[in-house]
Each structure stands twice: as C-alpha cells, then as structure tokens.
Amino acid sequence: MHVVVVGAGLLGLSTAHALDQDGHEVSLVEAGDGPGLETSFANSGMLSPSLTDPWNAPGIFFKMFRWLGREDAPFLLRLRAVPSLIGWGARFFWQSGRQRYEKNWISNLRLGLYSMEVLNDLVTEHKLPFARGYTGILKVFRNREELSAGLKQADFLARQEIETRVLDASELVELEPALSGAAHALEGAIHHPIDGHGDAYLFCRALERVLGKAGVQFHYGLQARGFSRDGQRIAAVETDRGPIEGEAFVLAAGSHSVELAATMGVRIPVRPAKGYSITLDLKDGCEHPQIPVVDDSLHVALTPLGEKLRVAGTAEFTGYDKGLTKGRIQNLLDVLGRIYPHCAEQAQSEAVAPWCGHRPMSADGVPILGATSVSNLFLNTGHGPLGWTLASGSGRLVSDLIGGKTPNLPLEPYSVARFRSYWPF
Ligand SMILES: Cc1cc2nc3c(=O)[nH]c(=O)nc-3n(C[C@H](O)[C@H](O)[C@H](O)COP(=O)(O)OP(=O)(O)OC[C@H]3O[C@@H](n4cnc5c(N)ncnc54)[C@H](O)[C@@H]3O)c2cc1C
C-alpha cells in the first residue's frame, strides 16, 4: 500500500520506519527543509518511561492560577492564548481528577515501556548514532513538600514495577559526582535506572538515512494544505506544489495536525505548549555530568548529550508564537546555576544556543493514535512532553493498524474516539 505521512519529526519518521518495515511504499511530506527541525530539534533528550505522568495532575487548576503572569512559573498562561484554549482547557482540567489522571498515566507508561523495546530493536539493527546514554535519570527535590510529592509518584511507579531508588545527598553525589556543588541545597533525589537519553535531532537524521536507503520518498519544503476526496476516502494530500496521491494518510504534523485534520471534519483536542532549551559545549572547568537531572520545582531537565549539555523545559501557553522570551531563557540559566555552577559561569561568556518548540499537548496528556472517522486517515500526534519517549512504539502501533495486524497494545486508550465518550468533556 502507498502511505503518505505528513510531518518528518520524531513521530512521522518513526511511523515511516514501521510502515517501511511492513513492506508499504512510503512518502513523507514535510514543510521544513529537513527532518526533525521543529519540536523534535532541541528537546531535553530524555527517553523516560518514569516521567510519563500527565502534566494535568490533581491540583493543576489551582497551581496554574497561582502562577498566572509569573515569568518564572513552570507553566505560564498568556492571556492572548486563552480564547483558543477554552474547550481544550476545560478538558485538560477535567482530566486532572485522580482516577482519570492515574488511568492516563498508565496508558502513557505502557506505551513508553513498549516504545523502549521497539527503539532498542531499531538501534540494535541499525547502530544509529545519537549520543545515547543508559544511565537512568535523577529527579531532585528542593524542599520537603516537593520530595514528599516525588515519593508518592515513585511509589505509584514502584507499584507498576518500575525500579526506584531514593537517595540522600551523599548517595546522590556518589552516583553523580557532578552534583557535588548542588547537593547541599537539595532535600533528596530519586533515581530511575530504567530511563535513558539521547539527542533526538541526531536520531531523526540517522533514521532519515536508514529510510532513504530503504527507498522512502522525502518531499521537503512542501506545505500540506488539506486533502482531496474520492467519495468517503482521501485521494491525495493537497500541498502548495500540487497533490500527492496515496492509499492511506498519516497525520504526524505535531500541533499543526489540528488544522489539517479539521479540513476533513476530524477534531483533535491538541494545543501547542511552548518549551525552551539552551545547549552549551562541556568545556574544561565545567561539570561533566553523565546522568540527566530533572529539577522538579521548575519542570526543567539538564541532560548530557555527548560533549554538550542541554537545559530544557518549562511550558508557556501562548499559541504558535515562536519568539524567544528572554525571561524564560533566564529561568533555564538560573536552574543551570543552581545545579552546575561552573557550567553557568561558562554560559555567561559563551553562546548557549537558545531554542523553543511547541509540544503538541493533548487534552488528557495521552497521545492520539490510530483511526479517524475517515477510513484512510490515521493520526499520530498529541505526544506533548513525551514525543521522544513514545515515538517508536507509536509508529509501530499505527503501522500495525494500517496493515491490519493485531497491535501489541490495545489502541482504545489512544484513539481520538475517546474524547467523544466522556461527559461533559
Ligand atoms: C523543551 C522541550 C523539551 C522536551 N523534552 C522531551 C524529553 O525529554 N523527552 C521526550 O520524550 N519528549 C520531550 N519533548 C517533547 C517532544 O520533543 C515532542 O513531543 C516531539 O518532538 C513531537 O514530535 P512530532 O513529530 O509530533 O512534532 P514535530 O517535531 O514538530 O514534527 C512535526 C513536523 O510536521 C511538519 N509540519 C507541520 N505542519 C505541516 C504541514 N502543513 N505540511 C507539511 N509538514 C508540516 C513540521 O514542519 C514538523 O517538522 C520536549 C519538548 C520540548 C519543547
């Protein structure tokens, strides 16, 4: 079957790979000049089933109101974005009820664990170079309240058989000596050995090479505008340079999947949540960490990627705006100073490669995969802060569905149809 995939980020490429493995003819349509240049470009790089808890956790409603207008808030809501968030926001808060939150978390966790299996097979087969580390991740906590919330989450993960190690300051420094300058100010830490990390953009480039050799057609610099119909089915994706015909179509265009799906009457509750990163070279005199560190108070992660260190995180609901707000970059520099003070000194005099990207956030924090009301239109989007962790498994599940195979995970928790079955949202 000829399958056309729209979007060559982590999700589009992973879908294309699974489809190619299954013997389909695959074409990728991408507005940018190459793979992985949007949200998949400079993310935190964590491959982290242990971080699959949805952001809309119990209590998020009150926290977001407390943070309103604060430039240093982990989640910042800009007033100009409010009209576009009304329906989505109501669902987002509704899903933060304890039972719904835990159910959504388990859906993400299962997909995260499955994705690691699929990714490992891919890496073993193709030896992809993307600065991969297998060190686990460290969550660090600055006060008792944060630590006790972290311990409750660790307990939940332990009940799902995810290995968890609670560390005091000296155990923490023994595991990650680069934290010796920061450990005195921390209340404690949790290590999840199951997690890993790697450079998502290098992965996209490496996967593109594999796909190119396999005969996948890449159409770069081509903006999809909508679809043309053949009765109840799609005949072609319409682009700014003419139609591309196919037998099945996968939308993996990140947050922009929303407007493309809408042209076929398919509504997807996904909105962009902007995040920032800075990346610096690890020079002499700088700390040289081996393990990614998540500073829970600001939702910021510091990830070693080969000879570089990436500091990334925070969320800003501000529509599709691509501007780099100084205050948000400064937040990352502040966290860097509190965790790796020597690196922060270096960052004062050297370029830090600031970047921002739009996480495609679904209303319940679970990705949206699979079939739609249009028989040959499929979705692979809405992975929010977890697109790197969930990409390989998501691509595999969507390809299984298109090829009529039985997927390794039930697809109902990820189907767009789930949003119709909730009352009121
Ligand atoms: C600061 C930050 C930190 C993060 N850290 C992590 C992390 O540590 N671990 C993790 O798992 N995830 C992380 N994420 C999330 C992850 O990066 C995203 O979920 C993932 O990149 C989304 O991939 P995607 O393929 O859906 O979207 P994208 O990478 O945005 O790809 C979509 C592609 O579609 C193309 N496109 C859009 N519209 C059209 C159109 N009309 N026609 C043609 N092409 C189109 C775009 O050009 C783009 O290339 C982070 C995100 C951010 C912002």
The ligand as a Gaussian input file, in Angstrom:
#p B3LYP/6-31G(d) Opt

LIG

0 1
 C       11.556000      21.989000      25.696000
 C       11.101000      20.618000      25.335000
 C       11.642000      19.522000      25.973000
 C       11.209000      18.235000      25.650000
 N       11.806000      17.168000      26.227000
 C       11.401000      15.909000      25.921000
 C       12.044000      14.788000      26.510000
 O       12.997000      14.902000      27.262000
 N       11.568000      13.544000      26.226000
 C       10.505000      13.362000      25.383000
 O       10.080000      12.216000      25.205000
 N        9.920000      14.408000      24.769000
 C       10.334000      15.670000      25.019000
 N        9.734000      16.739000      24.431000
 C        8.591000      16.506000      23.551000
 C        8.982000      16.103000      22.133000
 O       10.042000      16.903000      21.682000
 C        7.758000      16.257000      21.214000
 O        6.671000      15.531000      21.748000
 C        8.067000      15.712000      19.834000
 O        9.172000      16.366000      19.285000
 C        6.870000      15.903000      18.917000
 O        7.237000      15.347000      17.678000
 P        6.258000      15.454000      16.435000
 O        6.868000      14.650000      15.361000
 O        4.861000      15.189000      16.858000
 O        6.272000      17.022000      16.090000
 P        7.393000      17.877000      15.322000
 O        8.743000      17.500000      15.721000
 O        7.001000      19.305000      15.484000
 O        7.201000      17.425000      13.831000
 C        6.059000      17.793000      13.079000
 C        6.551000      18.099000      11.671000
 O        5.421000      18.369000      10.859000
 C        5.764000      19.404000       9.961000
 N        4.544000      20.063000       9.528000
 C        3.660000      20.771000      10.288000
 N        2.653000      21.211000       9.532000
 C        2.898000      20.774000       8.262000
 C        2.230000      20.929000       7.027000
 N        1.070000      21.615000       6.921000
 N        2.771000      20.360000       5.915000
 C        3.929000      19.647000       5.994000
 N        4.622000      19.488000       7.146000
 C        4.095000      20.047000       8.270000
 C        6.662000      20.326000      10.783000
 O        7.478000      21.114000       9.941000
 C        7.436000      19.345000      11.633000
 O        8.679000      19.005000      11.064000
 C       10.166000      18.045000      24.701000
 C        9.635000      19.153000      24.051000
 C       10.097000      20.425000      24.340000
 C        9.522000      21.603000      23.605000

